[in-house]
């Protein structure tokens, strides 16, 4: 099984930056896709960015040019660098990992963008 643990959330002013981390542990050799979702109050969870095992990345339009997803294979940590944050980026951010037939979620980390 895969275990995921996020960290790095917090309170930041509009225009600021945060870097989220997702530590991956357990049976990780067959992870083929990873990424980040977010869920704002009263809204459905939505995908933010993904990274495949070959390093291919994908972003939703609303974060393109502002967020960067990356993965350090040596330490088994996935990151989400978030720049130029907006109030509407406020949400709980969840990392996920896909193995054949299973999607595993982390517990989430709160990101609040407010002045």
TORLUMFI-491467 format. One line per 5 residues: number of its first residue (from 1); their letters; for each residue x, y, z of N, C-alpha, C, CB. Coordinates in steps of 0.1 Angstrom, whole numbers, plus 2048, in hexadecimal, padded with zeros to 3 digits. Glycine has a CB too. Layout:
BEGIN
NUM) a) X:Y:Z:X:Y:Z:X:Y:Z:X:Y:Z  ...
% end
This chain:
BEGIN
1) xxxxx) 808:7F4:800:800:800:800:809:80C:800:7F7:800:80C  803:817:7FB:809:824:7FB:804:82D:806:807:82B:7ED  80D:834:80C:809:83E:816:80E:84C:812:80E:83A:825  805:856:814:809:863:810:807:86D:81C:800:868:804  810:876:81D:80F:880:828:812:88E:823:818:87C:834
6) xxxxx) 808:897:823:80B:8A5:81E:80F:8AE:829:7FE:8AA:817  816:8B8:825:81A:8C3:82E:81C:8D0:826:826:8BF:837  81E:8DB:82D:821:8E7:826:816:8F1:825:827:8E4:819  80A:8EE:829:7FF:8F7:827:801:902:832:7F2:8F0:829  7F8:90C:830:7F8:917:83A:7F1:923:835:807:91B:83D
11) xxxxx) 7F3:92F:83B:7ED:93B:838:7F7:944:831:7E7:942:845  7F2:949:825:7FB:951:81D:7F3:95D:817:802:949:812  7F9:968:815:7F2:973:80F:7F2:971:800:7FA:981:812  7E8:978:7F9:7E7:977:7EB:7F4:97C:7E4:7DB:980:7E6  7F8:974:7DA:805:977:7D4:810:96F:7DA:808:985:7D4
16) xxxxx) 80E:969:7E5:819:961:7EC:81B:953:7E6:816:961:7FA  824:94C:7EC:827:93F:7E8:827:935:7F4:835:93F:7E2  824:928:7F0:825:91D:7F9:82B:911:7F2:818:91A:800  831:908:7F9:835:8FB:7F2:830:8F0:7FB:845:8FA:7F1  827:8E8:7F4:822:8DC:7FB:82A:8D0:7F8:813:8DA:7F6
21) xxxxx) 82B:8C8:802:833:8BB:801:82A:8AF:803:83F:8BB:80A  82D:8A4:7FC:825:898:7FE:830:88D:7FF:81B:896:7F2  831:887:80B:83B:87D:80D:834:86F:80A:840:87C:81C  83A:868:801:835:85B:7FC:83D:850:803:835:85A:7ED  835:846:808:83C:83B:80F:834:82E:80C:83E:83D:81E
26) xxxxx) 839:823:810:832:816:80D:837:80F:800:823:818:80E  82D:809:7FA:830:801:7EE:82E:80B:7E2:826:7F5:7EC  839:811:7DD:838:81C:7D4:83D:819:7C6:840:828:7D9  842:80D:7C4:849:80A:7B7:83F:80A:7AC:84F:7FC:7B8  832:808:7AE:829:807:7A3:820:814:7A2:820:7FB:7A4
31) xxxxx) 824:81F:7A9:81D:82B:7A7:81F:830:799:821:836:7B2  814:833:791:816:838:784:811:846:782:80E:82F:77A  80A:84B:78B:805:859:78A:804:85F:798:7F8:859:782  807:86C:79A:805:872:7A6:800:881:7A4:812:873:7AF  7FB:887:7AE:7F7:895:7AC:7F1:89B:7B8:7EE:895:7A1
36) xxxxx) 7EB:8A6:7B6:7E4:8AE:7C0:7D6:8B2:7BC:7EC:8BB:7C3  7CD:8B0:7C5:7C0:8B6:7C4:7BE:8C0:7CF:7B5:8AA:7C5  7B3:8C8:7CE:7AF:8D1:7D8:7A0:8D1:7DA:7B5:8DF:7D6  79C:8D5:7E6:78E:8D6:7E8:78B:8E3:7F0:788:8CA:7EF  784:8EC:7EB:780:8F8:7F2:773:8F6:7F9:77F:904:7E8
41) xxxxx) 770:8FE:803:763:8FC:80A:757:8FD:801:762:907:815  74F:8F3:802:742:8F3:7FA:744:8F0:7EB:73C:901:7FB  750:8EC:7E8:753:8E8:7DA:758:8DA:7D9:75E:8F2:7D3  757:8D4:7CD:75C:8C7:7CA:76B:8C7:7CA:756:8C1:7BE  771:8BB:7CD:780:8BA:7CB:783:8BB:7BC:785:8AC:7D1
46) xxxxx) 78E:8C2:7B9:792:8C3:7AC:7A1:8C1:7AA:78F:8D1:7A6  7A5:8BB:79F:7B3:8B9:79C:7BA:8C6:79A:7B5:8AF:790  7C7:8C7:79F:7CF:8D3:79D:7DA:8D0:793:7D4:8D8:7AB  7E2:8C5:796:7EE:8C2:78E:7F0:8B3:790:7FA:8CB:792  7F7:8AE:786:7FA:89F:786:808:89D:781:7F0:897:77E
51) xxxxx) 80F:892:785:81C:88F:77F:81C:880:77E:827:894:789  820:87B:772:820:86D:76F:82E:867:772:81D:86A:760  82F:85A:772:83C:854:776:847:857:76C:83A:845:776  843:85B:760:84E:85F:756:851:86E:757:849:85C:748  84B:875:761:84E:883:763:845:88D:75C:85C:886:75F
56) xxxxx) 83C:888:754:832:890:74D:829:897:757:82A:888:743  828:8A4:756:81F:8AC:75F:813:8B1:758:827:8B7:765  809:8B4:760:7FD:8BA:75A:7F7:8C4:764:7F2:8B0:757  7F1:8CF:760:7EB:8D9:769:7DE:8DD:764:7F5:8E5:769  7D5:8E0:76D:7C9:8E7:76A:7CC:8F5:766:7BF:8E7:776
61) xxxxx) 7C3:8FB:75D:7C6:908:758:7C7:912:763:7BB:90C:74E  7BF:911:76E:7BF:91B:778:7CC:91C:780:7B3:919:781  7D5:912:77F:7E2:913:786:7EE:913:77C:7E3:907:78F  7EB:912:76F:7F7:913:766:7FE:920:767:7F1:911:758  80C:91E:767:814:92A:769:816:92E:777:80F:935:761
66) xxxxx) 80F:929:780:810:92D:78E:815:921:797:803:932:794  810:915:794:813:909:79C:81D:900:795:806:902:7A1  825:8FA:79C:82F:8F0:796:82F:8E3:79E:83D:8F6:795  82C:8D8:798:82C:8CB:79E:83A:8C5:79B:821:8C2:79A  840:8BE:7A5:84C:8B7:7A3:84D:8AB:7AC:858:8C1:7A5
71) xxxxx) 857:8A3:7AA:859:897:7B2:868:894:7B3:852:88B:7AB  86C:891:7BF:879:88E:7C2:87A:87E:7C5:87F:895:7CF  87F:877:7BB:87F:869:7BC:888:863:7C7:882:862:7AF  892:86B:7CA:89C:867:7D4:896:867:7E2:8A8:870:7D3  88D:870:7E5:888:872:7F2:879:86D:7F2:889:880:7F7
76) xxxxx) 873:86A:7E7:865:866:7E6:85C:871:7EB:863:859:7EE  85F:87D:7E7:856:889:7EB:851:890:7DE:85E:893:7F4  845:892:7DE:83F:89A:7D3:83C:8A8:7D8:831:893:7CD  83E:8B2:7D0:83C:8C0:7D4:832:8C7:7CB:849:8C7:7D3  82C:8D1:7D1:824:8DA:7C9:828:8E8:7CD:814:8D8:7CB
81) xxxxx) 830:8EF:7C4:834:8FD:7C6:829:906:7C1:841:900:7BF  824:90E:7CA:818:917:7C7:81D:925:7C8:80C:914:7D0  81D:92C:7BD:821:93A:7BD:815:943:7B9:82C:93D:7B3  816:950:7BB:80B:959:7B7:7FE:954:7BC:80B:95B:7A8  7FD:951:7C8:7F1:94B:7CE:7E5:955:7CE:7F3:945:7DC
86) xxxxx) 7D9:950:7CB:7CD:958:7CB:7C4:954:7D6:7C6:957:7BD  7BB:95C:7DA:7B1:959:7E4:7AA:94C:7E0:7A7:965:7E6  7A7:94B:7D3:79F:93F:7CF:7A7:932:7CF:79A:942:7C1  7B4:933:7D2:7BC:927:7D4:7BA:921:7E2:7CA:92A:7D2  7B2:928:7EB:7B0:922:7F8:7A8:915:7F7:7A8:92D:800
91) xxxxx) 7AE:90B:7FE:7A8:8FE:7FD:7B0:8F4:806:7A7:8F8:7EE  7AB:8E8:808:7B3:8DD:80D:7B9:8D6:801:7AA:8D4:816  7C6:8D5:801:7CD:8CE:7F6:7D1:8C0:7FA:7DA:8D6:7F3  7CE:8B7:7F1:7D0:8A8:7F4:7D9:8A3:7E9:7C2:8A1:7F3  7E3:89C:7ED:7EB:894:7E3:7E5:887:7E1:7FA:894:7E7
96) xxxxx) 7E8:881:7D5:7E3:873:7D2:7EE:86C:7CB:7D6:874:7CB  7EC:85F:7CB:7F5:856:7C3:7ED:84A:7BE:801:850:7CC  7EF:847:7B1:7E8:83D:7AA:7F1:831:7A8:7E3:842:79D  7ED:825:7AD:7F2:818:7A9:7E7:811:7A2:7F7:810:7B6  7EA:806:79B:7E0:7FF:794:7D3:7FC:79C:7E5:7F2:78E
101) xxxxx) 7C8:802:798:7BB:800:79F:7B9:807:7AC:7BA:7F2:7A2  7C3:80F:7B1:7C1:816:7BE:7C6:824:7BD:7C9:80E:7C9  7BF:82D:7C2:7C3:83B:7C5:7C4:83D:7D4:7BA:846:7BE  7D0:841:7D8:7D2:844:7E6:7D3:853:7E8:7DF:83D:7EB  7CD:858:7F3:7CC:866:7F7:7D4:869:803:7BE:86B:7F8
106) xxxxx) 7D9:875:804:7DF:879:810:7D4:880:819:7EA:884:80E  7D7:885:825:7CD:88A:82E:7CA:898:82B:7D2:889:83C  7D1:89F:823:7CE:8AD:81F:7D6:8B7:827:7BF:8AF:820  7D8:8C2:821:7DE:8CE:828:7D7:8DA:824:7EE:8CE:825  7D4:8E3:82E:7CC:8EF:82B:7D5:8FA:826:7C5:8F3:838
111) xxxxx) 7D1:900:81B:7D7:90C:816:7CD:917:816:7DC:90A:807  7D0:922:81D:7C7:92E:81E:7CF:93A:819:7C3:930:82D  7C8:940:80F:7CE:94C:809:7C5:958:80C:7CF:94B:7F9  7CA:961:814:7C2:96C:819:7CB:977:81E:7B9:967:825  7C5:983:81C:7CD:98F:821:7C8:993:82F:7CB:99B:817
% end
